[in-house]
Structure formats: C-alpha cells, structure tokens
Amino acid sequence: MKAHDGMYIDGAWRPAAGRDTIEVVNPVDEQVIGHVPAGTVEDVDAAVRAARAAFPGWAATPPAERAERLAALRDVLAARKDEIAETVTAELGSPLAFSQAVHAGVPVMVAGSYADLAATYAFEEQVGNSTVYQEPVGVVGAITPWNYPLHQIVAKVAPALAAGCTVVLKPAEDTPLTAQLFAEAVAEAGVPAGVFNLVTGLGPVAGQALAEHPDVDLVSFTGSTAVGRRIGATAGAAVKRVALELGGKSANVILPSADLAKAVNVGVANVMSNSGQTCSAWTRMLVPAERYDEAVELAAAAAAKYGERIGPVVNAKQQERVRGYIEKGVAEGARLVTGGPESPRDQGYFVSPTVFADVTPQMTIAQEEIFGPVLSILRYEDEEDALRIANGTVYGLAGAVWAGEEAEAVAFARRLDTGQVDINGGRFNPRAPFGGYKQSGVGRELGAHGLSEYLQTKSLQF
C-alpha cells in the first residue's frame, strides 16, 4: 500500500502538524519502503479532542448498532486479507504464508468475536433492589507494538468500540503502514467520524503525549515492562486506568509422562514462530534430568529446520540486542547447541535459530526476555524443582505443560504463576482471556474479560 502523509483524525486524513517523518524499512533487504508523519503533541491533542467530541454519541449508540459496525469491520478486514498480509510482510519481514494465516487471519477472528459480544453482552443486570450498568470508560489511548501489528490493534480497538469507547491509536513506528490500512478499514466499515483516530509517531513524543493527555481516560499499552512501568506511573499520578500487556519468559514444562518428541517439536516451533518475536513464547524448555540429552538432541534437530523458514527480526537494533543475548549466554557458560550470534545472511536483520543447553535458572538468558529465535533448555530433578524453576522469574504471561494424562498436566498448570497455559498443545482461543501475572502486566485482552477492561460500573438503588 502507499503510505498516507497525514493523520486519520475525525474521519479524514489530515496534514500532520509537523514536517518530520519516519522511514519504514523492509527488514529483509533493508530498503526504505515508505515514510509516515512523526506525530507531535499537537497531533495527539487534535486526535484526543476528536475522540472526546465523538464519545457521547458513540456511547449512546445501542450495542446492537455497535455490533453491526464491528461486523462490517470484520468483513472489510477479511476482504483485504491479502493486502494486509503483503503489508505486514513488507514492514515486519514475516514470511508471507505466516502473514496470511496469523497476521491477517487472527484479527478477523478477534473482530468477529467482539461483533458477537457487543450484541450479547449483559451491559445491564438486576442485583437485588439495584440495577447495575456497565458503561464505557471514555476516551482510550491505545499504544501498540510491532510484533503482531494488526492483531494488537484489533485486540484493543475492537473491545473499546464494543464497549462504547472512542479511541486514539499510536502504533509502533516500525509497522505504521498496517495501522494506516486499519484506519482505511475502519472508514470503509462505516464507523462514525472521531470514534477511531490514528496518530503515527515516536513513543517518547506521540506515545508519551497520549499517555499524559488529561482527556484520555484509559491507556492500553502492549510492549516492554520498562515502558509499561513508566506509563503506569504517569497514569497513577492522574488516577487514570491502565491495561498493560508486558514482557514474558514463559516455561514449557515437559513432565516425565509426556510424549517427549511431540512436546519438544511443538515447543521449538512455538519459539521460532514470528522469528521469536512473541511475548508469550515458551522460551524456557524444562525437561526431566533423565531425558535431558534426548530432549536437547530433538530440539537441535527441530531448530535446524527453521534456518530458511523464519524471517528476520524487525530492525538492526533488535538484531544486535538478540545477538548480544546469545553472546551473553555463551559467556555465562551455557552450551550452544545450534545457531549462534553470527548473522546467517549478508543482508537483512536475520538471526540464526538458536538453542542453548546446560542453562541454569540464574543465567541471563533464562531470566530476561530476548525477543528473538532463542531457546533455553533447563533440566529439573522432580516436579517441585520444575515448579520452582518455572515460577522463578519476574514474569508470568504464558506457558505450557505436557503430560501423559490431561489431569496431571492440569494439576501442575494450576500451580504456575502465569496468566495462560496450554495443556498438551492446546489450540489458540480468541475468546479466552490473555494477560499476565507479576511484571507481565495488568488486565486482560480478548473475549469478555478483554471487553470488561473498557467498562466501568454504575449501580442505581430502588
């Protein structure tokens, strides 16, 4: 798609307040593929004012009508699926097949789920002599990351619109073309002017202005825990609500009774998916000591198959960051089984699929989020040791448990300090709540729990 040279505010593309622009770079060949405006405080203020003006009318719109607009949005996204996939591939570097199935396909499902929820959700209920209303919180500032550019937008904007909120979106500067395409889809779906607004720009300028704006009632942010802390502090000073989906260091716990080959192969695929740029990736594989060598051999063979199948990481800075973690793993004594810090290609921001063995729980690569195609394999002596290791990070976003019997896996999973656990390779559910414990965030996305983040409660007594 051709990049817009303005902001989408109050239902129209408008010139940006400033002249600075942001280059959009294809991470496969390092070529500039477009430019978008670098939004200013003035751009953010204009967008928030438009959202504030549109809020009373949208909040008063019957849920069934909001559901119709979301259904229309779902249909537009489905119709433009190929264009979406090509755009994500161009600015993120994701292989086209993955972009079609995941980056373009999942947002259609999520938008559809909120069209259904808006039509069926109990926004009003009787509790004794009280009528309890669920009302929209107001103007939402949505700040989204680059790793799943459209999914993260839809996971915030769709529930906000279903709730009756209006939105100002500040997307990641690495993937703004996907956000502009989404704004086109919103307009095509007939969402009223001012209900959704888009400001492209840098986090320290446009993102900070959005988080600090006094007329923003809730900030929904997905990204690093460090930035999430700053947004939380800013919002706390203003007694403003936040929804924060932050980092992860998820454990893939393979219990002794599990099908080892299946658990390892699925676990490696999970880490390599999207070039490792997934906050919920199972980057720590926990294996019983008596089967450790077998698991390492299986993981190395599985990872080697991804050498030509995964795309690059998003930019040069991220490439250096991931390579730095690999070097640190070697320096701290982990055994490099496959991959390594050397770039596998002369051009593009590629990182070799990497597997470490002999990783101990205290090592940096077992504690910090790398956000690249890097797997750490840890051994445990018994289930209590596995539980201690799995829960032994500041994060608690996701994870997996494998066992011969489902009940055994469930019993272990219930003891994990994490927000979502896949049992024996459980499938993605767009209606299940997603979010973390501990420093992995505050609040939930997706399904009815995600919708409730954008609602506030009022009770009338009779």
N, C-alpha and C positions, 0 to 999 in steps of 0.2 A: 504494500500500500504506500501511497505518497503521504509523507508527513504533513500534518497541519502546522501552520506557522502561528497559530493563536491558541487561546484557551477556550474550552467549552464552558460558557457561563450563561445562565439564564436562558438556555435553549438555543444558543447560537455560538458560532465560532467568532471570537473577538480578538483583536490585536492584543498582544501582551504589553504590559506597562513598561517593560524594559527592552533593551536590544540584545542582551546576552542570550546565547543559545547553547544547547548541549548536543554534542556529537553522539550519534547512535552507531555503534561499531559491531560488525559481524565478528563474533569470536572465533569463527572457523578460519577466516582469511585475513582478519584484522583490517578490513576495509570499512570506511565510513559509508553507511547506507542511508543516512538522513540526519536532520537536525530538528530539534524541538525547542520551544522557548524555555529559558530558565526563569521560572516564575519568581516574582518579587512579593514583598509584603503587601503591596497594593493589589496585585492579582488575587492573592489569598483573601484579602478583605472584600474585594468585589464578589468573589465566589461565595463567601460566607453570607454576605448581605443578600445575595440572590436566594440562597438556601433558606435564610431566615424569613424572607418575604413569602416564599412558597410554602413554608411549613404549615400555617393554619389551614390552607385549602387541602393540602395532601393528607394531613392528619384527620381532617373531617371526611375525607373520601371513604365510602364504605369499603370494608375489607374485600368484598367480592369484586369491586372495581379495581382495587389494587392488585388482586389476584389476576385479573384479566390482563393488566399491563405486564405483569411478570410472566404470564404465559406467552404473551406476544414477544417479550424479550427472549424467552427460551427458544421460540420458533425462529427468531432472527439469528440468534447465535448458531442454531442448528443449520440454517440455510447458508450461513457464511463460514461453515466449519473449515473448508479447505483454505480460505483466505486467512482465517485465524491461525491455522497450523503453519502455513507458509510464513506468516509474520513472526510467530514465536520462533520458528527455526532460524529466521534471518537475524533476529536480535539476541537470542539466547544460545543458539548453536545446537539446539536439541535435534537429534535425528528426526526426519520428517514423519516416520511411522509412529514414533513416540509422541510427537506433537499432535498428530491426528487423533490418536487413541486417548491420550491423557490431557494434554494442554488444551485441546479443543473439545474433547468429548466429555470430560468430567464436569466442566462448567455448565453444560447443557443440562445434565442430570441435576446439579445443585439448583440452578434457576428453576427447573421444573418442580423440585421438591418444595421450594418456597411459594410457587404459584399455588400448589395444593394446600400448603399450610395456611397461607393468607385466607383461603376460602373456608377453612375448617377450624382454625384455632379458636379457643374459648377466650375471647377478649373481655368477656363479662361472665360473672358467676354469682350465685347466691350463697352466702355463708351465714346461716342463721338469719338474724334480722339485718344483715348488711348486704349491700350489692358491691362487689369488688370489680373494679375496672382495670384492665391492662392498657395503658396509654403510651404513645410514642414518647421517647425521652427528649426528642428535639432535633437539633442540627448535629450531624455526625461528621467528624473529621476522620477519614479513612486513609491510612498510610500503609501502602502495600509493598511487598518485596519483589525481587526479580526472578526468584527461582521457579515459581509457578504463577506467572504474571496474570493470566486471566482467572484462574481458579481462585487466587487470593482476592482478586477484585470482587468476583461474584459472591464469594463466601462472606463478604462484608456488606456489599451494596444490596444484594437480594434480600437478606433478612431485615436490613434497615428500612428498605422500601416497603416490605411486607408489614412491618410494624407501624408504618405511617411517618417515619422519619424522613428528613431530607439530608442530602449527602454532598460533601466536598471531598473529592478523591485526589490525593497526591501519590502518584505511582512512583516506583523506583526509577531512577534516572537511566538505568541500563536497558529497561524494556518499556519505554513510553509509547512506542508505536502500537503495541497491543492495547494499551489503555485508551489511545485515541480511537482505535477500531471499536472498542466497547462503547465509547461515547456515541459513535455513529449508530451503533445498535440500539442504544437507549432512545435516541431520537426517532429511529425508524419504528420502534415499538410503541411510540405514542406517549411516552412518559412526559408529563407536563413540564413546561419550562421552569427552571430553578430547582426542581426536585433532585436532579443529579447535576453536579458540576465537576469539571476536571481542571486542575492546575498542575502542569508539569514543572519540575524544578528540582533543585538540590535539597537534600534533607536538612542541612544546617540553616537554610534560608526559608524555603517554602514549607518544609515539614515542621520546622520549629514555629513558624508563624501560625500554622494551622493548629498545632497543639496548644499554643498560648492564647489563641483568639478568644476573647471573652464571650462571644456569641456561639461558640462551639460547646455543646452540652456533653458530648461523649467523644473520646478519642479511641479509635480502634486501630491498633498497630500490630503488625507482624514483622519480626526482624530479630536483631541480636538482643541478648539480655542486657547488655550495656546501654544501648539506646532505650530499651524498654524502661530501665531504671530512671533515666532522665525524664522520659515522658510521664512516668508515674509520679515523680517528684513535682513536675510542673503542674500536672492535673491536681495533685493533692493540695498544693498551695491555693488553688482556686476551688477546692471541693468539687472537682469535676470527675465524672465517671470515666473509667478506662476499661478496655478489653485488650489484653496483651497476650499474644501468642509468640513465645520467645524460643530460646535455644533448646537443644536436646542432645543427649548422649545415650540413646536407648540400647537396652540389653536384649539380646536374642538368646534366651536360656534354653539349652537343649538338655532335657533331663535324661537319665540313663536309659529309660524305656523307649525313647523316641526313635523314629526312623531317621538315623543319622544322615544318610545320604540326602534324603529329601530336605531335612531341616537345614543342612549346610548349603545346598544348592539354592534353595529359596532365600536363605539369608544373604548369600553373596549377591544374588540378583537384586535384593532389596537395597543393598548398599550401593551398587553400581548404577541403579536407576537414576536418571536425570543427572548423570555424572557425579553422583554422591551429594548433590545439592538439594537435600531434603532434610528438613529439621527433625522429622520423625524417623529417619533411617536407623536401622539396627546396627550401629557401628561397633558395638561390642558383642562378640560371639562368645558365650560362656559354655564350656564343654567339660564333661566329667573327665577327671585325670586319666582314667583307664582307657578312654577312647580319644585322647587328645591328639596323638600323632596321626591317627586315621582322619580326624576332622581337618587337621592342617593340610594334609595331602589332598583331600577332597576340595577344600577351599581354594588351594593354589590352582588346581586344575580348572575349577569353575571360573575363577577370576581371569585366567589366561584367555578364556574365550571372549572376553569383553574388550580386548585390545583394540579391535577395529570397529566395535559396535557402539561405543559410547561417544558422545560429543565432547567438546571442550568445556572447561569451566567458563564463567561468564566474562571475565576480563583479566588483564595482566596482573592486577593487584591480587585477585583471588588465586591465580595460578601460583604466584610467589608465596602466598600465605600457605597454600596446601603443601607445596614443596618444602617450605620451612618446617611444617609439622612432620613430614616424612624424615627429614634430616634430624629432627629432634628425637624421633623415635629410635633411629639408629644410634644416636649419641647416648641415649639413656639405656641402651642395652637390649632393645627389642630385636628379634631376628627377622630380617627382611626375607620373606619367602618368595614373593614375586612383585614386580613393579619397582618403584624407586623414584627418586627426585628428578631424574633426568627427563626432559620433555621427549615424548616419543615421536614428535614431528618438528620439522624446521619452521613451520608456520602455524599460527593459531595457538590458543591458550589451552593446550591439551595437557593432561596429567595421566600417567600410566595407572591402570587399575592396580592397586597395591594391597598386599596382605602382610600383616605382621603376626608372628608367633612369639611365644615366650614373653607376652605382655603381662606386666603386673598391674594391679589396680591403682597404684600410686603414680604410674607413668603419665606424662602429659597427654599422650595420645589416647589414654584410657579415661581421662578426666575432662578434656576440653573438646568443644565442638570443632571439627576440622572443616566440614562442609565441602568435601571432595571424595573421590572414589577410594577411600582408605578404610580397611577393615582391621580391627584388632581382635585377636583370638586369645582368650584367657582360660586357664584351667581352674577347676574347683574340685574340692575333695568330697563334699557331701552337699545336700540341699541347703542346709543352714549357711554353709560357706558361699554357695551360689547366691542365696538371698542377700547376704551381706555385701557381696561384690555388686550385684545388680542395683541395690539401693544406695551404693556408696559414691554417688556424685551429687552435685548441687541441682541436677536436672531431674525431671520426671515427666517427660512428654508422652512417650510411647514405649513399645516393646513387644516381645513375642515369647511364647512358651510352647515347647514341643514335648509331648509325652505319648506313650502308647495308648493310654486311656484319657479321654477328654476330661473326666472328672479330676484326674491327677493334675493335669495342666491348669484347670480352673482353680483348684485349691492353691496352687503355687502363685498363680496370677493375682489372686485376691490379696496376697501379701506384698505385692510390688507397690512401691510408692510412685505410681505413674498413672497418667490420665487415660490411656488407651492401650489395650493389649490384644494382640492377635493370637488366637489359640489354634495351633496346628495349621497355620497358614490361612487363617480366616480372611474372607474377602472384604474389600472396601465397602463401607455402607455410608452413602451420602446423607443419611438421616440420623446417624449416630453422632453424639457429641464428641468433639475433638478439642483437646486442650490439656494443659499440664498441671502437675503438682510442683511445689517448690519454686525454683527460679525459672521454670519453663513457662510461667505465665499466670494470668488472672483471667478467669472467664472461660467460655466455651464457644466454639463455632459449630455450624451445621445443625440441621434439624430443629426441633422445638426448643432445645436448650440454646442454640445459637440465636433464635428469634427473641428469646426472653432477655438477652443482653441489651436489646434496643427498646425495652419496655420499662415503664415504671408503674407502680401500683397505687391506686386510689380506692378508698373504701367509703361508702355512704351508709350511715346507720339510720334505720327507720324504727 
